[in-house]
Amino acid sequence: MRNFLTCSFLTLLVAATGCHKESASFPNTNIVPNDFLSDKKYDKLIVEIQYVSGTAPAAATLDNLQIFLQQRLNKASGISIIQNSIPSTGKSEYSVNDVENIEKASRTQTTSDKTLTAYFLFVDGDYASNSGNSKVLGFAYGSSSVTILEKTIKGLSGGIGQPSVTALETTVLLHEFGHILGLVSNGTPITSDHQDVAHGKHCNDQNCLMYYSVETSDVVANIVGGSIPALDTSCLNDLKTNGGK
């Protein structure tokens, strides 16, 4: 069992990383990246997506997530994505503790037998610890959970000179889920020297989905026109060595 939740924040202008102590009662506390990548312990994955009114992810974003998971994970009994809406809390800002409490109260899918679960929460507010011009777009926490700050994403996408909502949503989802899969040196051992240690759990290839500048304002400029970053060869090799495709 891991003693701490790894938090990875996708931001504008300032990259932010942090850790939060794990609660013993929190879902999926015994899950490690290999459980997602291989079918040694779990041969089926259910991704539960919950959203408050007005923050449902684009259908194309979920298609992109499904494709990514099918390409990277070994799940012989399949990968499914389910979604449902939950009431808004009325908050304009969310902390890590806030979203943990929402997950504990609202998450319906739990890991059991040969079925593994992951949880994505889309919320209608900004990150509570935004500072100055820094805007958090999403963060991974715990062994299997991701929160998307959809209000912030929609404010930075879909307009003239901005990336599409789908492109920005997809980039945020896949980057954060990459950390759930253990990238980079975040539970999946690295097979070559490609960690950008100066910027935490990120890849040193500037074209990779896991490059640290995906957590800066560059992410918006780089995906205008719909160009979503992909994992580079080094990150792919790490995932394959840890049980993935």
N, C-alpha and C positions, 0 to 999 in steps of 0.2 A: 504494500500500500504506500502510495506517495504521501508525504506529510504536508506538502504545500501544493497550492494551485498555481500553475504557471499562467500569467496574464500577459497577453501580447496585444498592444494597442496600435491600431492603424490610424495614423494622425495626419493632419496637415501642418506643415511648417516645423513642428517639433516631434521627433520620435519619442515614444514613451514606453517603457516596459516596467513591469512590477510583479510582485508576488503577493498572494493572499493566503492566509492560513486556512487549510481545508477543514471543514466540519466533518465529524465522524459519521453524521447522518446524511451527508450529501450524496446524491445519486452517482453511481458509477465510480466510487472512490478507488476501486481496485483495478481500474482499466489502465492499460499502458498502450503505447502506439502500436506495438506488434499485434494487439488484439484487433485493431482496425485493419491492419495491413494483411494479415494472414487469416486463414480459416482453421488454424490449429485449435483454437478454443471456441471461436464463434464463426459460424458459416453463413450467418444472415445479419444484415444491418437494417435497422429502421431509423431514419432521420426524422425526428419530430420538429416541425416548424410551427411556432406560435407567434401571433402578431396581434397588435391592437388595431382598432379600426383606422384605416387609412395608411397602414404601413405594410400591407401584404407585399411580398416580393413579386417582381415580374415573373410571369410564366417562363420567359426565356432564361431568366437567371436560374430558375430551378432546373430547367433542361441542361444548362451548362454545369450545374452542380452534379446532376445525375451522370453526365458524361465523364466528368472528372473522377468521380468515385468508381465508376465502372472500369475506367482505364487504370486506376492505381491500386484498387483493393481486391483481394481474393475472397470472395464471398459466394460459395458454390450455390447456396440457397437463395441468393438474390439480395438486391439493395432496393429499398422502397423509401419514398418520401411522402409523409403525410403532413397535412397542415390544418390548423384550426385557429379561430380568433379567440382572444381573451379580452376582458374589459380593460379599459385604460385605467391606470392608477390616478390620473389627473396630474401627474408630476410633469414638470417641464425639464427636469434633469434627473439623471439616473447614475447612481454609484454602483460599484461592483456588488456591494452588500444589497442594494435594492434589487438587482436582477437575480441574485442568488435567492432572495426571498420569493420573488415571483416564480422562479423555477421550482422551488420546493413546494409552493402552493398549487402550481398549475400543470407541471409536467405530468403527462399521463403514461408515457412509455418508459419502462425500466428494463434493464438488462437481466435476462434469466435464461437458463438452459443454454442453447446454442445461438440465442439471438442477442446481438449487441445493439445498443441504442445511442444516438447522439441527439443533442438538443440545440436548436437555433431560436433565439428570441429577437424579434424585430420590435423596437420601441419607438414611441412618438415624442421623444425628447432628446436633448443633448447630453453629453457626458458631464457629470457633476464636477469633475476636476479639470475641465478645460481651463487653460491659462493663456491669457493674452489672445494672440491670433491662432493658437493651437486648437484644432478641432479633431476630436477623436471620432473615427468613423465606425469602428468596431473593435471588439476584443475577445480573445479566447481566454477561458478561465476553467479551472478544473481539468478533469480528464476527458471530458466529452462535450463541453458546452461553449457556445459562441453567442455573443450579443451583437446585434447590428443597430447602430444609431441611424435609423432610417430617415428621420427628420433632417439630420445633417447631410446625409447622402443626397436626398432630393433637393436640398438647397444648393448643391454643387454639381448637379447633373441635369440633363434634359433641356438646357437652354442653348442659345447661340454661343458657340465657342466652348461649350462644355461637353464632356463625354455623355453618352446616353445613360439613363438610369441603369439599364441592364449591364452595361460595361463596368460601371463603377461598383454596382452591387456584386457582380461576379468577382471582380478583383478583390474586394474586401472579404467575401466569403471564402474564396479559395486560399488567399494568403493566411487568414486566420485558421482555417482548417488544416493548412500545412503545418502550423504549429501543433495542433492536436495530433497530427501524424508524427510529430517528433522532430520536425525541421526547425532550425538547423542545430544539431547537437542538443536537442530539447527532449531527449528520450529515445530518439533514433540515432545510433552511433554514426559518426561521419566516416566515410570510406576513403576520403581524400581531403587535402588541406584546402577547404573552401569556405570555412566559417569566417565571417568578418567579425572578429572578436571585439573590435572597437565599438561595434553597433549591436552587440548582443547576439541573439539567436537568429542570425541572418546570413545569407549567402554573399560571397564577394563578387559574384557575377552580376554586373549592372543590368543585364537583360533578363535576369531570373525573377520569377514571381516572388521569391523570398529575399530579394535584395532590399537593403534597409531603406532606400529612397522611395520604395513603394509606400513608406510611412511618412512621406513628406509631400509638399505641394506638387512635386514632380508627378505624382501618380495621376493627377487630374490632367495635366498637359500631355502626359505620355499615352493616355488611353482615349484622347479625343479621336473620333473616327472609329472607335470600337475595338482598338487593338489591346487585347487583354494579355498581360504577361504570362508566360508559361514557365514551368519548372525547367531548369537547365539540367544538363547531363549529370552533374555531380549530385544534385538533389535527387534525381531519379534513381541513380545508383544506390544512394543511401536507403531509399524506400524499398528498392528491390532486395537489398541485402537484409533488411529487417522484415522480410516476409511479403512485401508488396509486389505488384507487377512491374 
